[in-house]
Amino acid sequence: MAVHLWGLPEDMDALVSFAEEHELMLLEDGSHAHGATWNHQRTGTFGTASAFSLNGPKPLSACEGGFVATDDTELYYRVLLHGQYNKRCRREIPSTHPLARFAVTGMGLKLRIHPLAAALARTQLTRLEDHLTGRQVVAARMCAALDGVPGIQPPDLPLAARPAWYALPLRYEPAELGGLPIEQFLDALLAEGATEADLPGSTCPLHTHPLFQTPQALLPGYADGQGQPADGFPAAGYMHATTLKLPVWHHEDDIHLADAYTTAITKVATHAKDLQ
Ligand SMILES: Cc1ncc(COP(=O)(O)O)c(C=O)c1O
């Protein structure tokens, strides 16, 4: 599962060849990365299937909803039965297919997007390219302004990557700031007025959630303690604990906001000693 976190495409050359080598199905979560590309190919088109959220402030938004992209017909029928029931399943799953008999009920739930939301996203789609271009300009300016600021490492982008810049994730290096904890750095940043700066919260290593650690109380069919140990993915844990996240605006008119944020970060970083 490639998750193009914060809109930065994963190294799809590496993941595609890894999946091929190990005969794994490659899936993509493009929820942060609508329109992002790797080697000029859109994220979401490398794997067998990809899922995109259209929720809230995503690069492409329907306010709520999402979609799946796949060119695998068998998987598509299962996706249909997961999200829909009755008419669309009956219309699209051939009556001779072994899954067709489930068409009326699907998997028992109706998870499809509200049609008005889908219409909203479709209209937004016409603006996506402009927004992506705007975000590129703004993100490049922010990265350049933060280059060399102690304790703050802008992402090191491979040439193949064209991000969607859902956010600008910065690597926080406390050792360069006298060990100042990231939470204290964030507090100072918020006090400077950079109120949309954030630490990733729920976007964390998934296996640490109670759903995977102790599912029994919620889903009696599952036993607790069967999953990965909470510290089982140290690299993911490190990424989560050291990421500071800034918003990226998609209009050049908002460049003054981007500048205000990078100025605030530079100020806090250069006064880190005073915060100890
Ligand atoms: C990476 C990622 N995948 C999936 C989702 C789920 O999206 P939704 O809320 O539309 O179900 C989110 C939610 O923000 C997300 O950040």
PDBQT file of the ligand as one rigid body, heavy atoms in Angstrom, charges set to zero:
ROOT
HETATM    1  C1  LIG A 301      -4.098   9.198   3.818  1.00  0.00    +0.000 C 
HETATM    2  C2  LIG A 301      -5.582   9.112   4.042  1.00  0.00    +0.000 A 
HETATM    3  N1  LIG A 301      -6.257   8.076   3.532  1.00  0.00    +0.000 NA
HETATM    4  C3  LIG A 301      -7.595   7.951   3.711  1.00  0.00    +0.000 A 
HETATM    5  C4  LIG A 301      -8.312   8.896   4.408  1.00  0.00    +0.000 A 
HETATM    6  C5  LIG A 301      -9.781   8.675   4.612  1.00  0.00    +0.000 C 
HETATM    7  O1  LIG A 301     -10.525   9.551   3.892  1.00  0.00    +0.000 OA
HETATM    8  P1  LIG A 301     -12.085   9.755   4.192  1.00  0.00    +0.000 P 
HETATM    9  O2  LIG A 301     -12.177  10.594   5.406  1.00  0.00    +0.000 OA
HETATM   10  O3  LIG A 301     -12.629  10.430   2.979  1.00  0.00    +0.000 OA
HETATM   11  O4  LIG A 301     -12.652   8.391   4.391  1.00  0.00    +0.000 OA
HETATM   12  C6  LIG A 301      -7.665   9.995   4.958  1.00  0.00    +0.000 A 
HETATM   13  C7  LIG A 301      -8.440  11.018   5.697  1.00  0.00    +0.000 C 
HETATM   14  O5  LIG A 301      -8.093  12.128   5.833  1.00  0.00    +0.000 OA
HETATM   15  C8  LIG A 301      -6.264  10.116   4.763  1.00  0.00    +0.000 A 
HETATM   16  O6  LIG A 301      -5.599  11.166   5.289  1.00  0.00    +0.000 OA
ENDROOT
TORSDOF 0
